[in-house]
Amino acid sequence: MKTLLILRHAKSSKDDPGLDDHARPLNDRGERDAPRMGKLLRELDMVPDRIVSSTAVRARATAEAAAKASGYEGKVDLESTLYLAEPDEYVEVVSKTPKKVRSVLVVGHNPGLERLVEKLTRKREELPTAALAKVTFDLDDWKDLPGAKGKLEGVWRPKELD
């Protein structure tokens, strides 16, 4: 059994219109929501074995804040191919995860993440900023992820928490 956790980056700032999209930081709400989602991972006993994030500033900041708040002790792997990626790029990155890893958290962007959930589960879910989805697979090895059908176990959105 493998678990893929899918986290959209938290709300980013648009205060500096001259700033490159890749370099946009989190805004105040994003800085509150990212650790809230990490705390949720800890509370629901879903702290991942591996975290991989887009290299965009807002995604990295979300991944690092969620990792810290969850108690995750590993490093956050950065993948430039996840910046504004389509589902196949996410699947390719995750499928290279070592077999011993049971759960992976990917942090990235829409519309790719919503399409990823739909591709993996055949269910359409809205993923606003900092939303988290959990998908499980009856797999022994991540290399078998391409083409696998997963089960959507839940979706958590910051506005719906407490």
C-alpha positions in Angstrom: 0.0 0.0 0.0 1.3 3.4 -1.0 0.0 6.8 -0.1 0.3 10.0 -2.2 -0.5 13.2 -0.4 -1.1 16.2 -2.8 -0.7 19.7 -1.4 -1.3 22.8 -3.4 0.9 25.7 -2.4 -0.5 28.2 0.1 -1.8 31.6 -0.9 0.9 33.7 -2.5 1.5 37.4 -2.6 0.8 39.5 -5.7 2.0 42.8 -4.1 4.9 43.1 -6.4 3.6 43.0 -10.0 7.2 43.2 -11.3 8.2 40.0 -9.5 8.6 36.9 -11.6 5.9 34.3 -11.0 8.4 31.7 -9.9 9.7 34.1 -7.2 6.4 35.0 -5.6 6.4 34.5 -1.8 3.5 33.5 0.5 1.2 36.2 1.7 0.0 36.5 5.3 -2.8 34.0 4.8 -0.4 31.6 3.1 2.0 31.8 6.0 -0.8 30.9 8.4 -2.3 28.1 6.2 0.9 26.2 5.3 1.7 25.3 8.9 -1.9 24.5 9.7 -1.9 21.9 7.0 1.4 20.4 8.4 -0.3 20.3 11.8 -3.2 18.5 10.2 -0.8 15.9 8.7 0.5 15.2 12.3 -2.9 15.1 13.9 -4.2 12.6 11.3 -1.1 10.5 11.5 -0.3 11.2 7.8 3.3 12.6 8.2 4.9 11.5 4.9 8.2 9.6 4.5 9.2 11.9 1.7 8.4 15.4 0.6 9.0 16.7 -2.9 8.2 20.2 -4.0 8.2 22.5 -7.0 11.1 24.9 -6.9 8.8 28.0 -6.9 9.3 30.1 -3.8 5.6 29.8 -2.7 5.7 26.0 -3.1 9.0 25.6 -1.3 7.8 27.8 1.6 4.6 25.8 1.8 6.5 22.5 1.8 9.0 23.7 4.5 6.3 25.2 6.8 4.1 22.1 6.5 7.1 19.8 7.1 8.2 21.7 10.2 4.7 21.8 11.7 4.1 18.1 11.0 7.3 17.0 12.7 8.7 15.6 9.4 12.4 15.0 9.9 13.7 14.5 6.4 14.7 17.0 3.8 12.4 18.6 1.3 13.4 17.4 -2.2 13.1 20.2 -4.8 12.1 19.3 -8.4 12.1 22.1 -11.1 9.9 19.9 -13.3 7.1 20.4 -10.9 6.8 24.1 -11.5 3.4 24.5 -13.2 3.6 20.7 -14.1 1.0 18.6 -15.7 -0.1 15.3 -14.1 2.5 13.2 -16.0 5.4 15.1 -14.6 4.1 14.6 -11.0 3.7 10.8 -11.7 7.2 10.6 -13.2 8.8 12.3 -10.2 6.9 10.2 -7.7 7.5 6.9 -9.6 11.2 7.3 -9.0 10.7 7.2 -5.2 12.5 4.2 -3.5 10.2 1.2 -2.9 10.7 1.3 0.9 9.0 4.8 1.1 5.4 4.3 2.1 4.0 7.8 1.7 5.0 10.8 -0.4 3.8 14.4 -0.2 4.0 16.5 -3.4 3.7 20.3 -3.2 2.9 22.1 -6.4 0.4 24.1 -8.5 -2.9 24.2 -10.1 -4.3 23.3 -12.6 -1.9 20.4 -12.6 -2.7 19.2 -9.1 -6.5 19.1 -9.7 -5.8 17.2 -13.0 -3.5 14.8 -11.1 -6.2 13.9 -8.6 -8.6 13.4 -11.4 -6.1 11.3 -13.4 -5.3 9.1 -10.4 -8.8 8.7 -8.9 -11.2 9.5 -11.8 -12.8 12.1 -9.4 -12.7 15.8 -9.9 -11.9 17.8 -6.8 -11.4 21.5 -6.3 -8.0 22.3 -4.7 -7.9 25.9 -3.5 -4.6 27.2 -2.1 -3.2 25.0 0.7 -5.7 22.2 0.0 -4.6 18.7 0.7 -5.7 15.4 -0.9 -4.9 11.9 0.1 -4.8 9.1 -2.5 -3.9 5.5 -1.7 -2.8 2.8 -4.1 -2.6 -1.0 -3.9 1.0 -1.0 -5.0 4.2 -2.4 -3.6 6.6 -0.2 -5.6 6.3 3.4 -6.7 7.7 2.5 -10.1 4.2 0.9 -10.8 2.5 4.3 -10.3 2.1 5.2 -14.0 -1.3 3.9 -15.1 -2.4 2.9 -11.5 -5.8 3.8 -10.2 -5.9 5.2 -6.7 -8.6 5.7 -4.1 -9.3 9.3 -2.9 -9.4 9.0 0.9 -10.0 12.6 1.6 -9.6 16.3 0.8 -9.0 19.0 3.4 -9.3 22.7 2.6 -8.1 25.3 5.1 -11.4 27.2 5.1 -13.2 24.0 6.2 -10.9 23.3 9.2 -12.2 24.1 12.6 
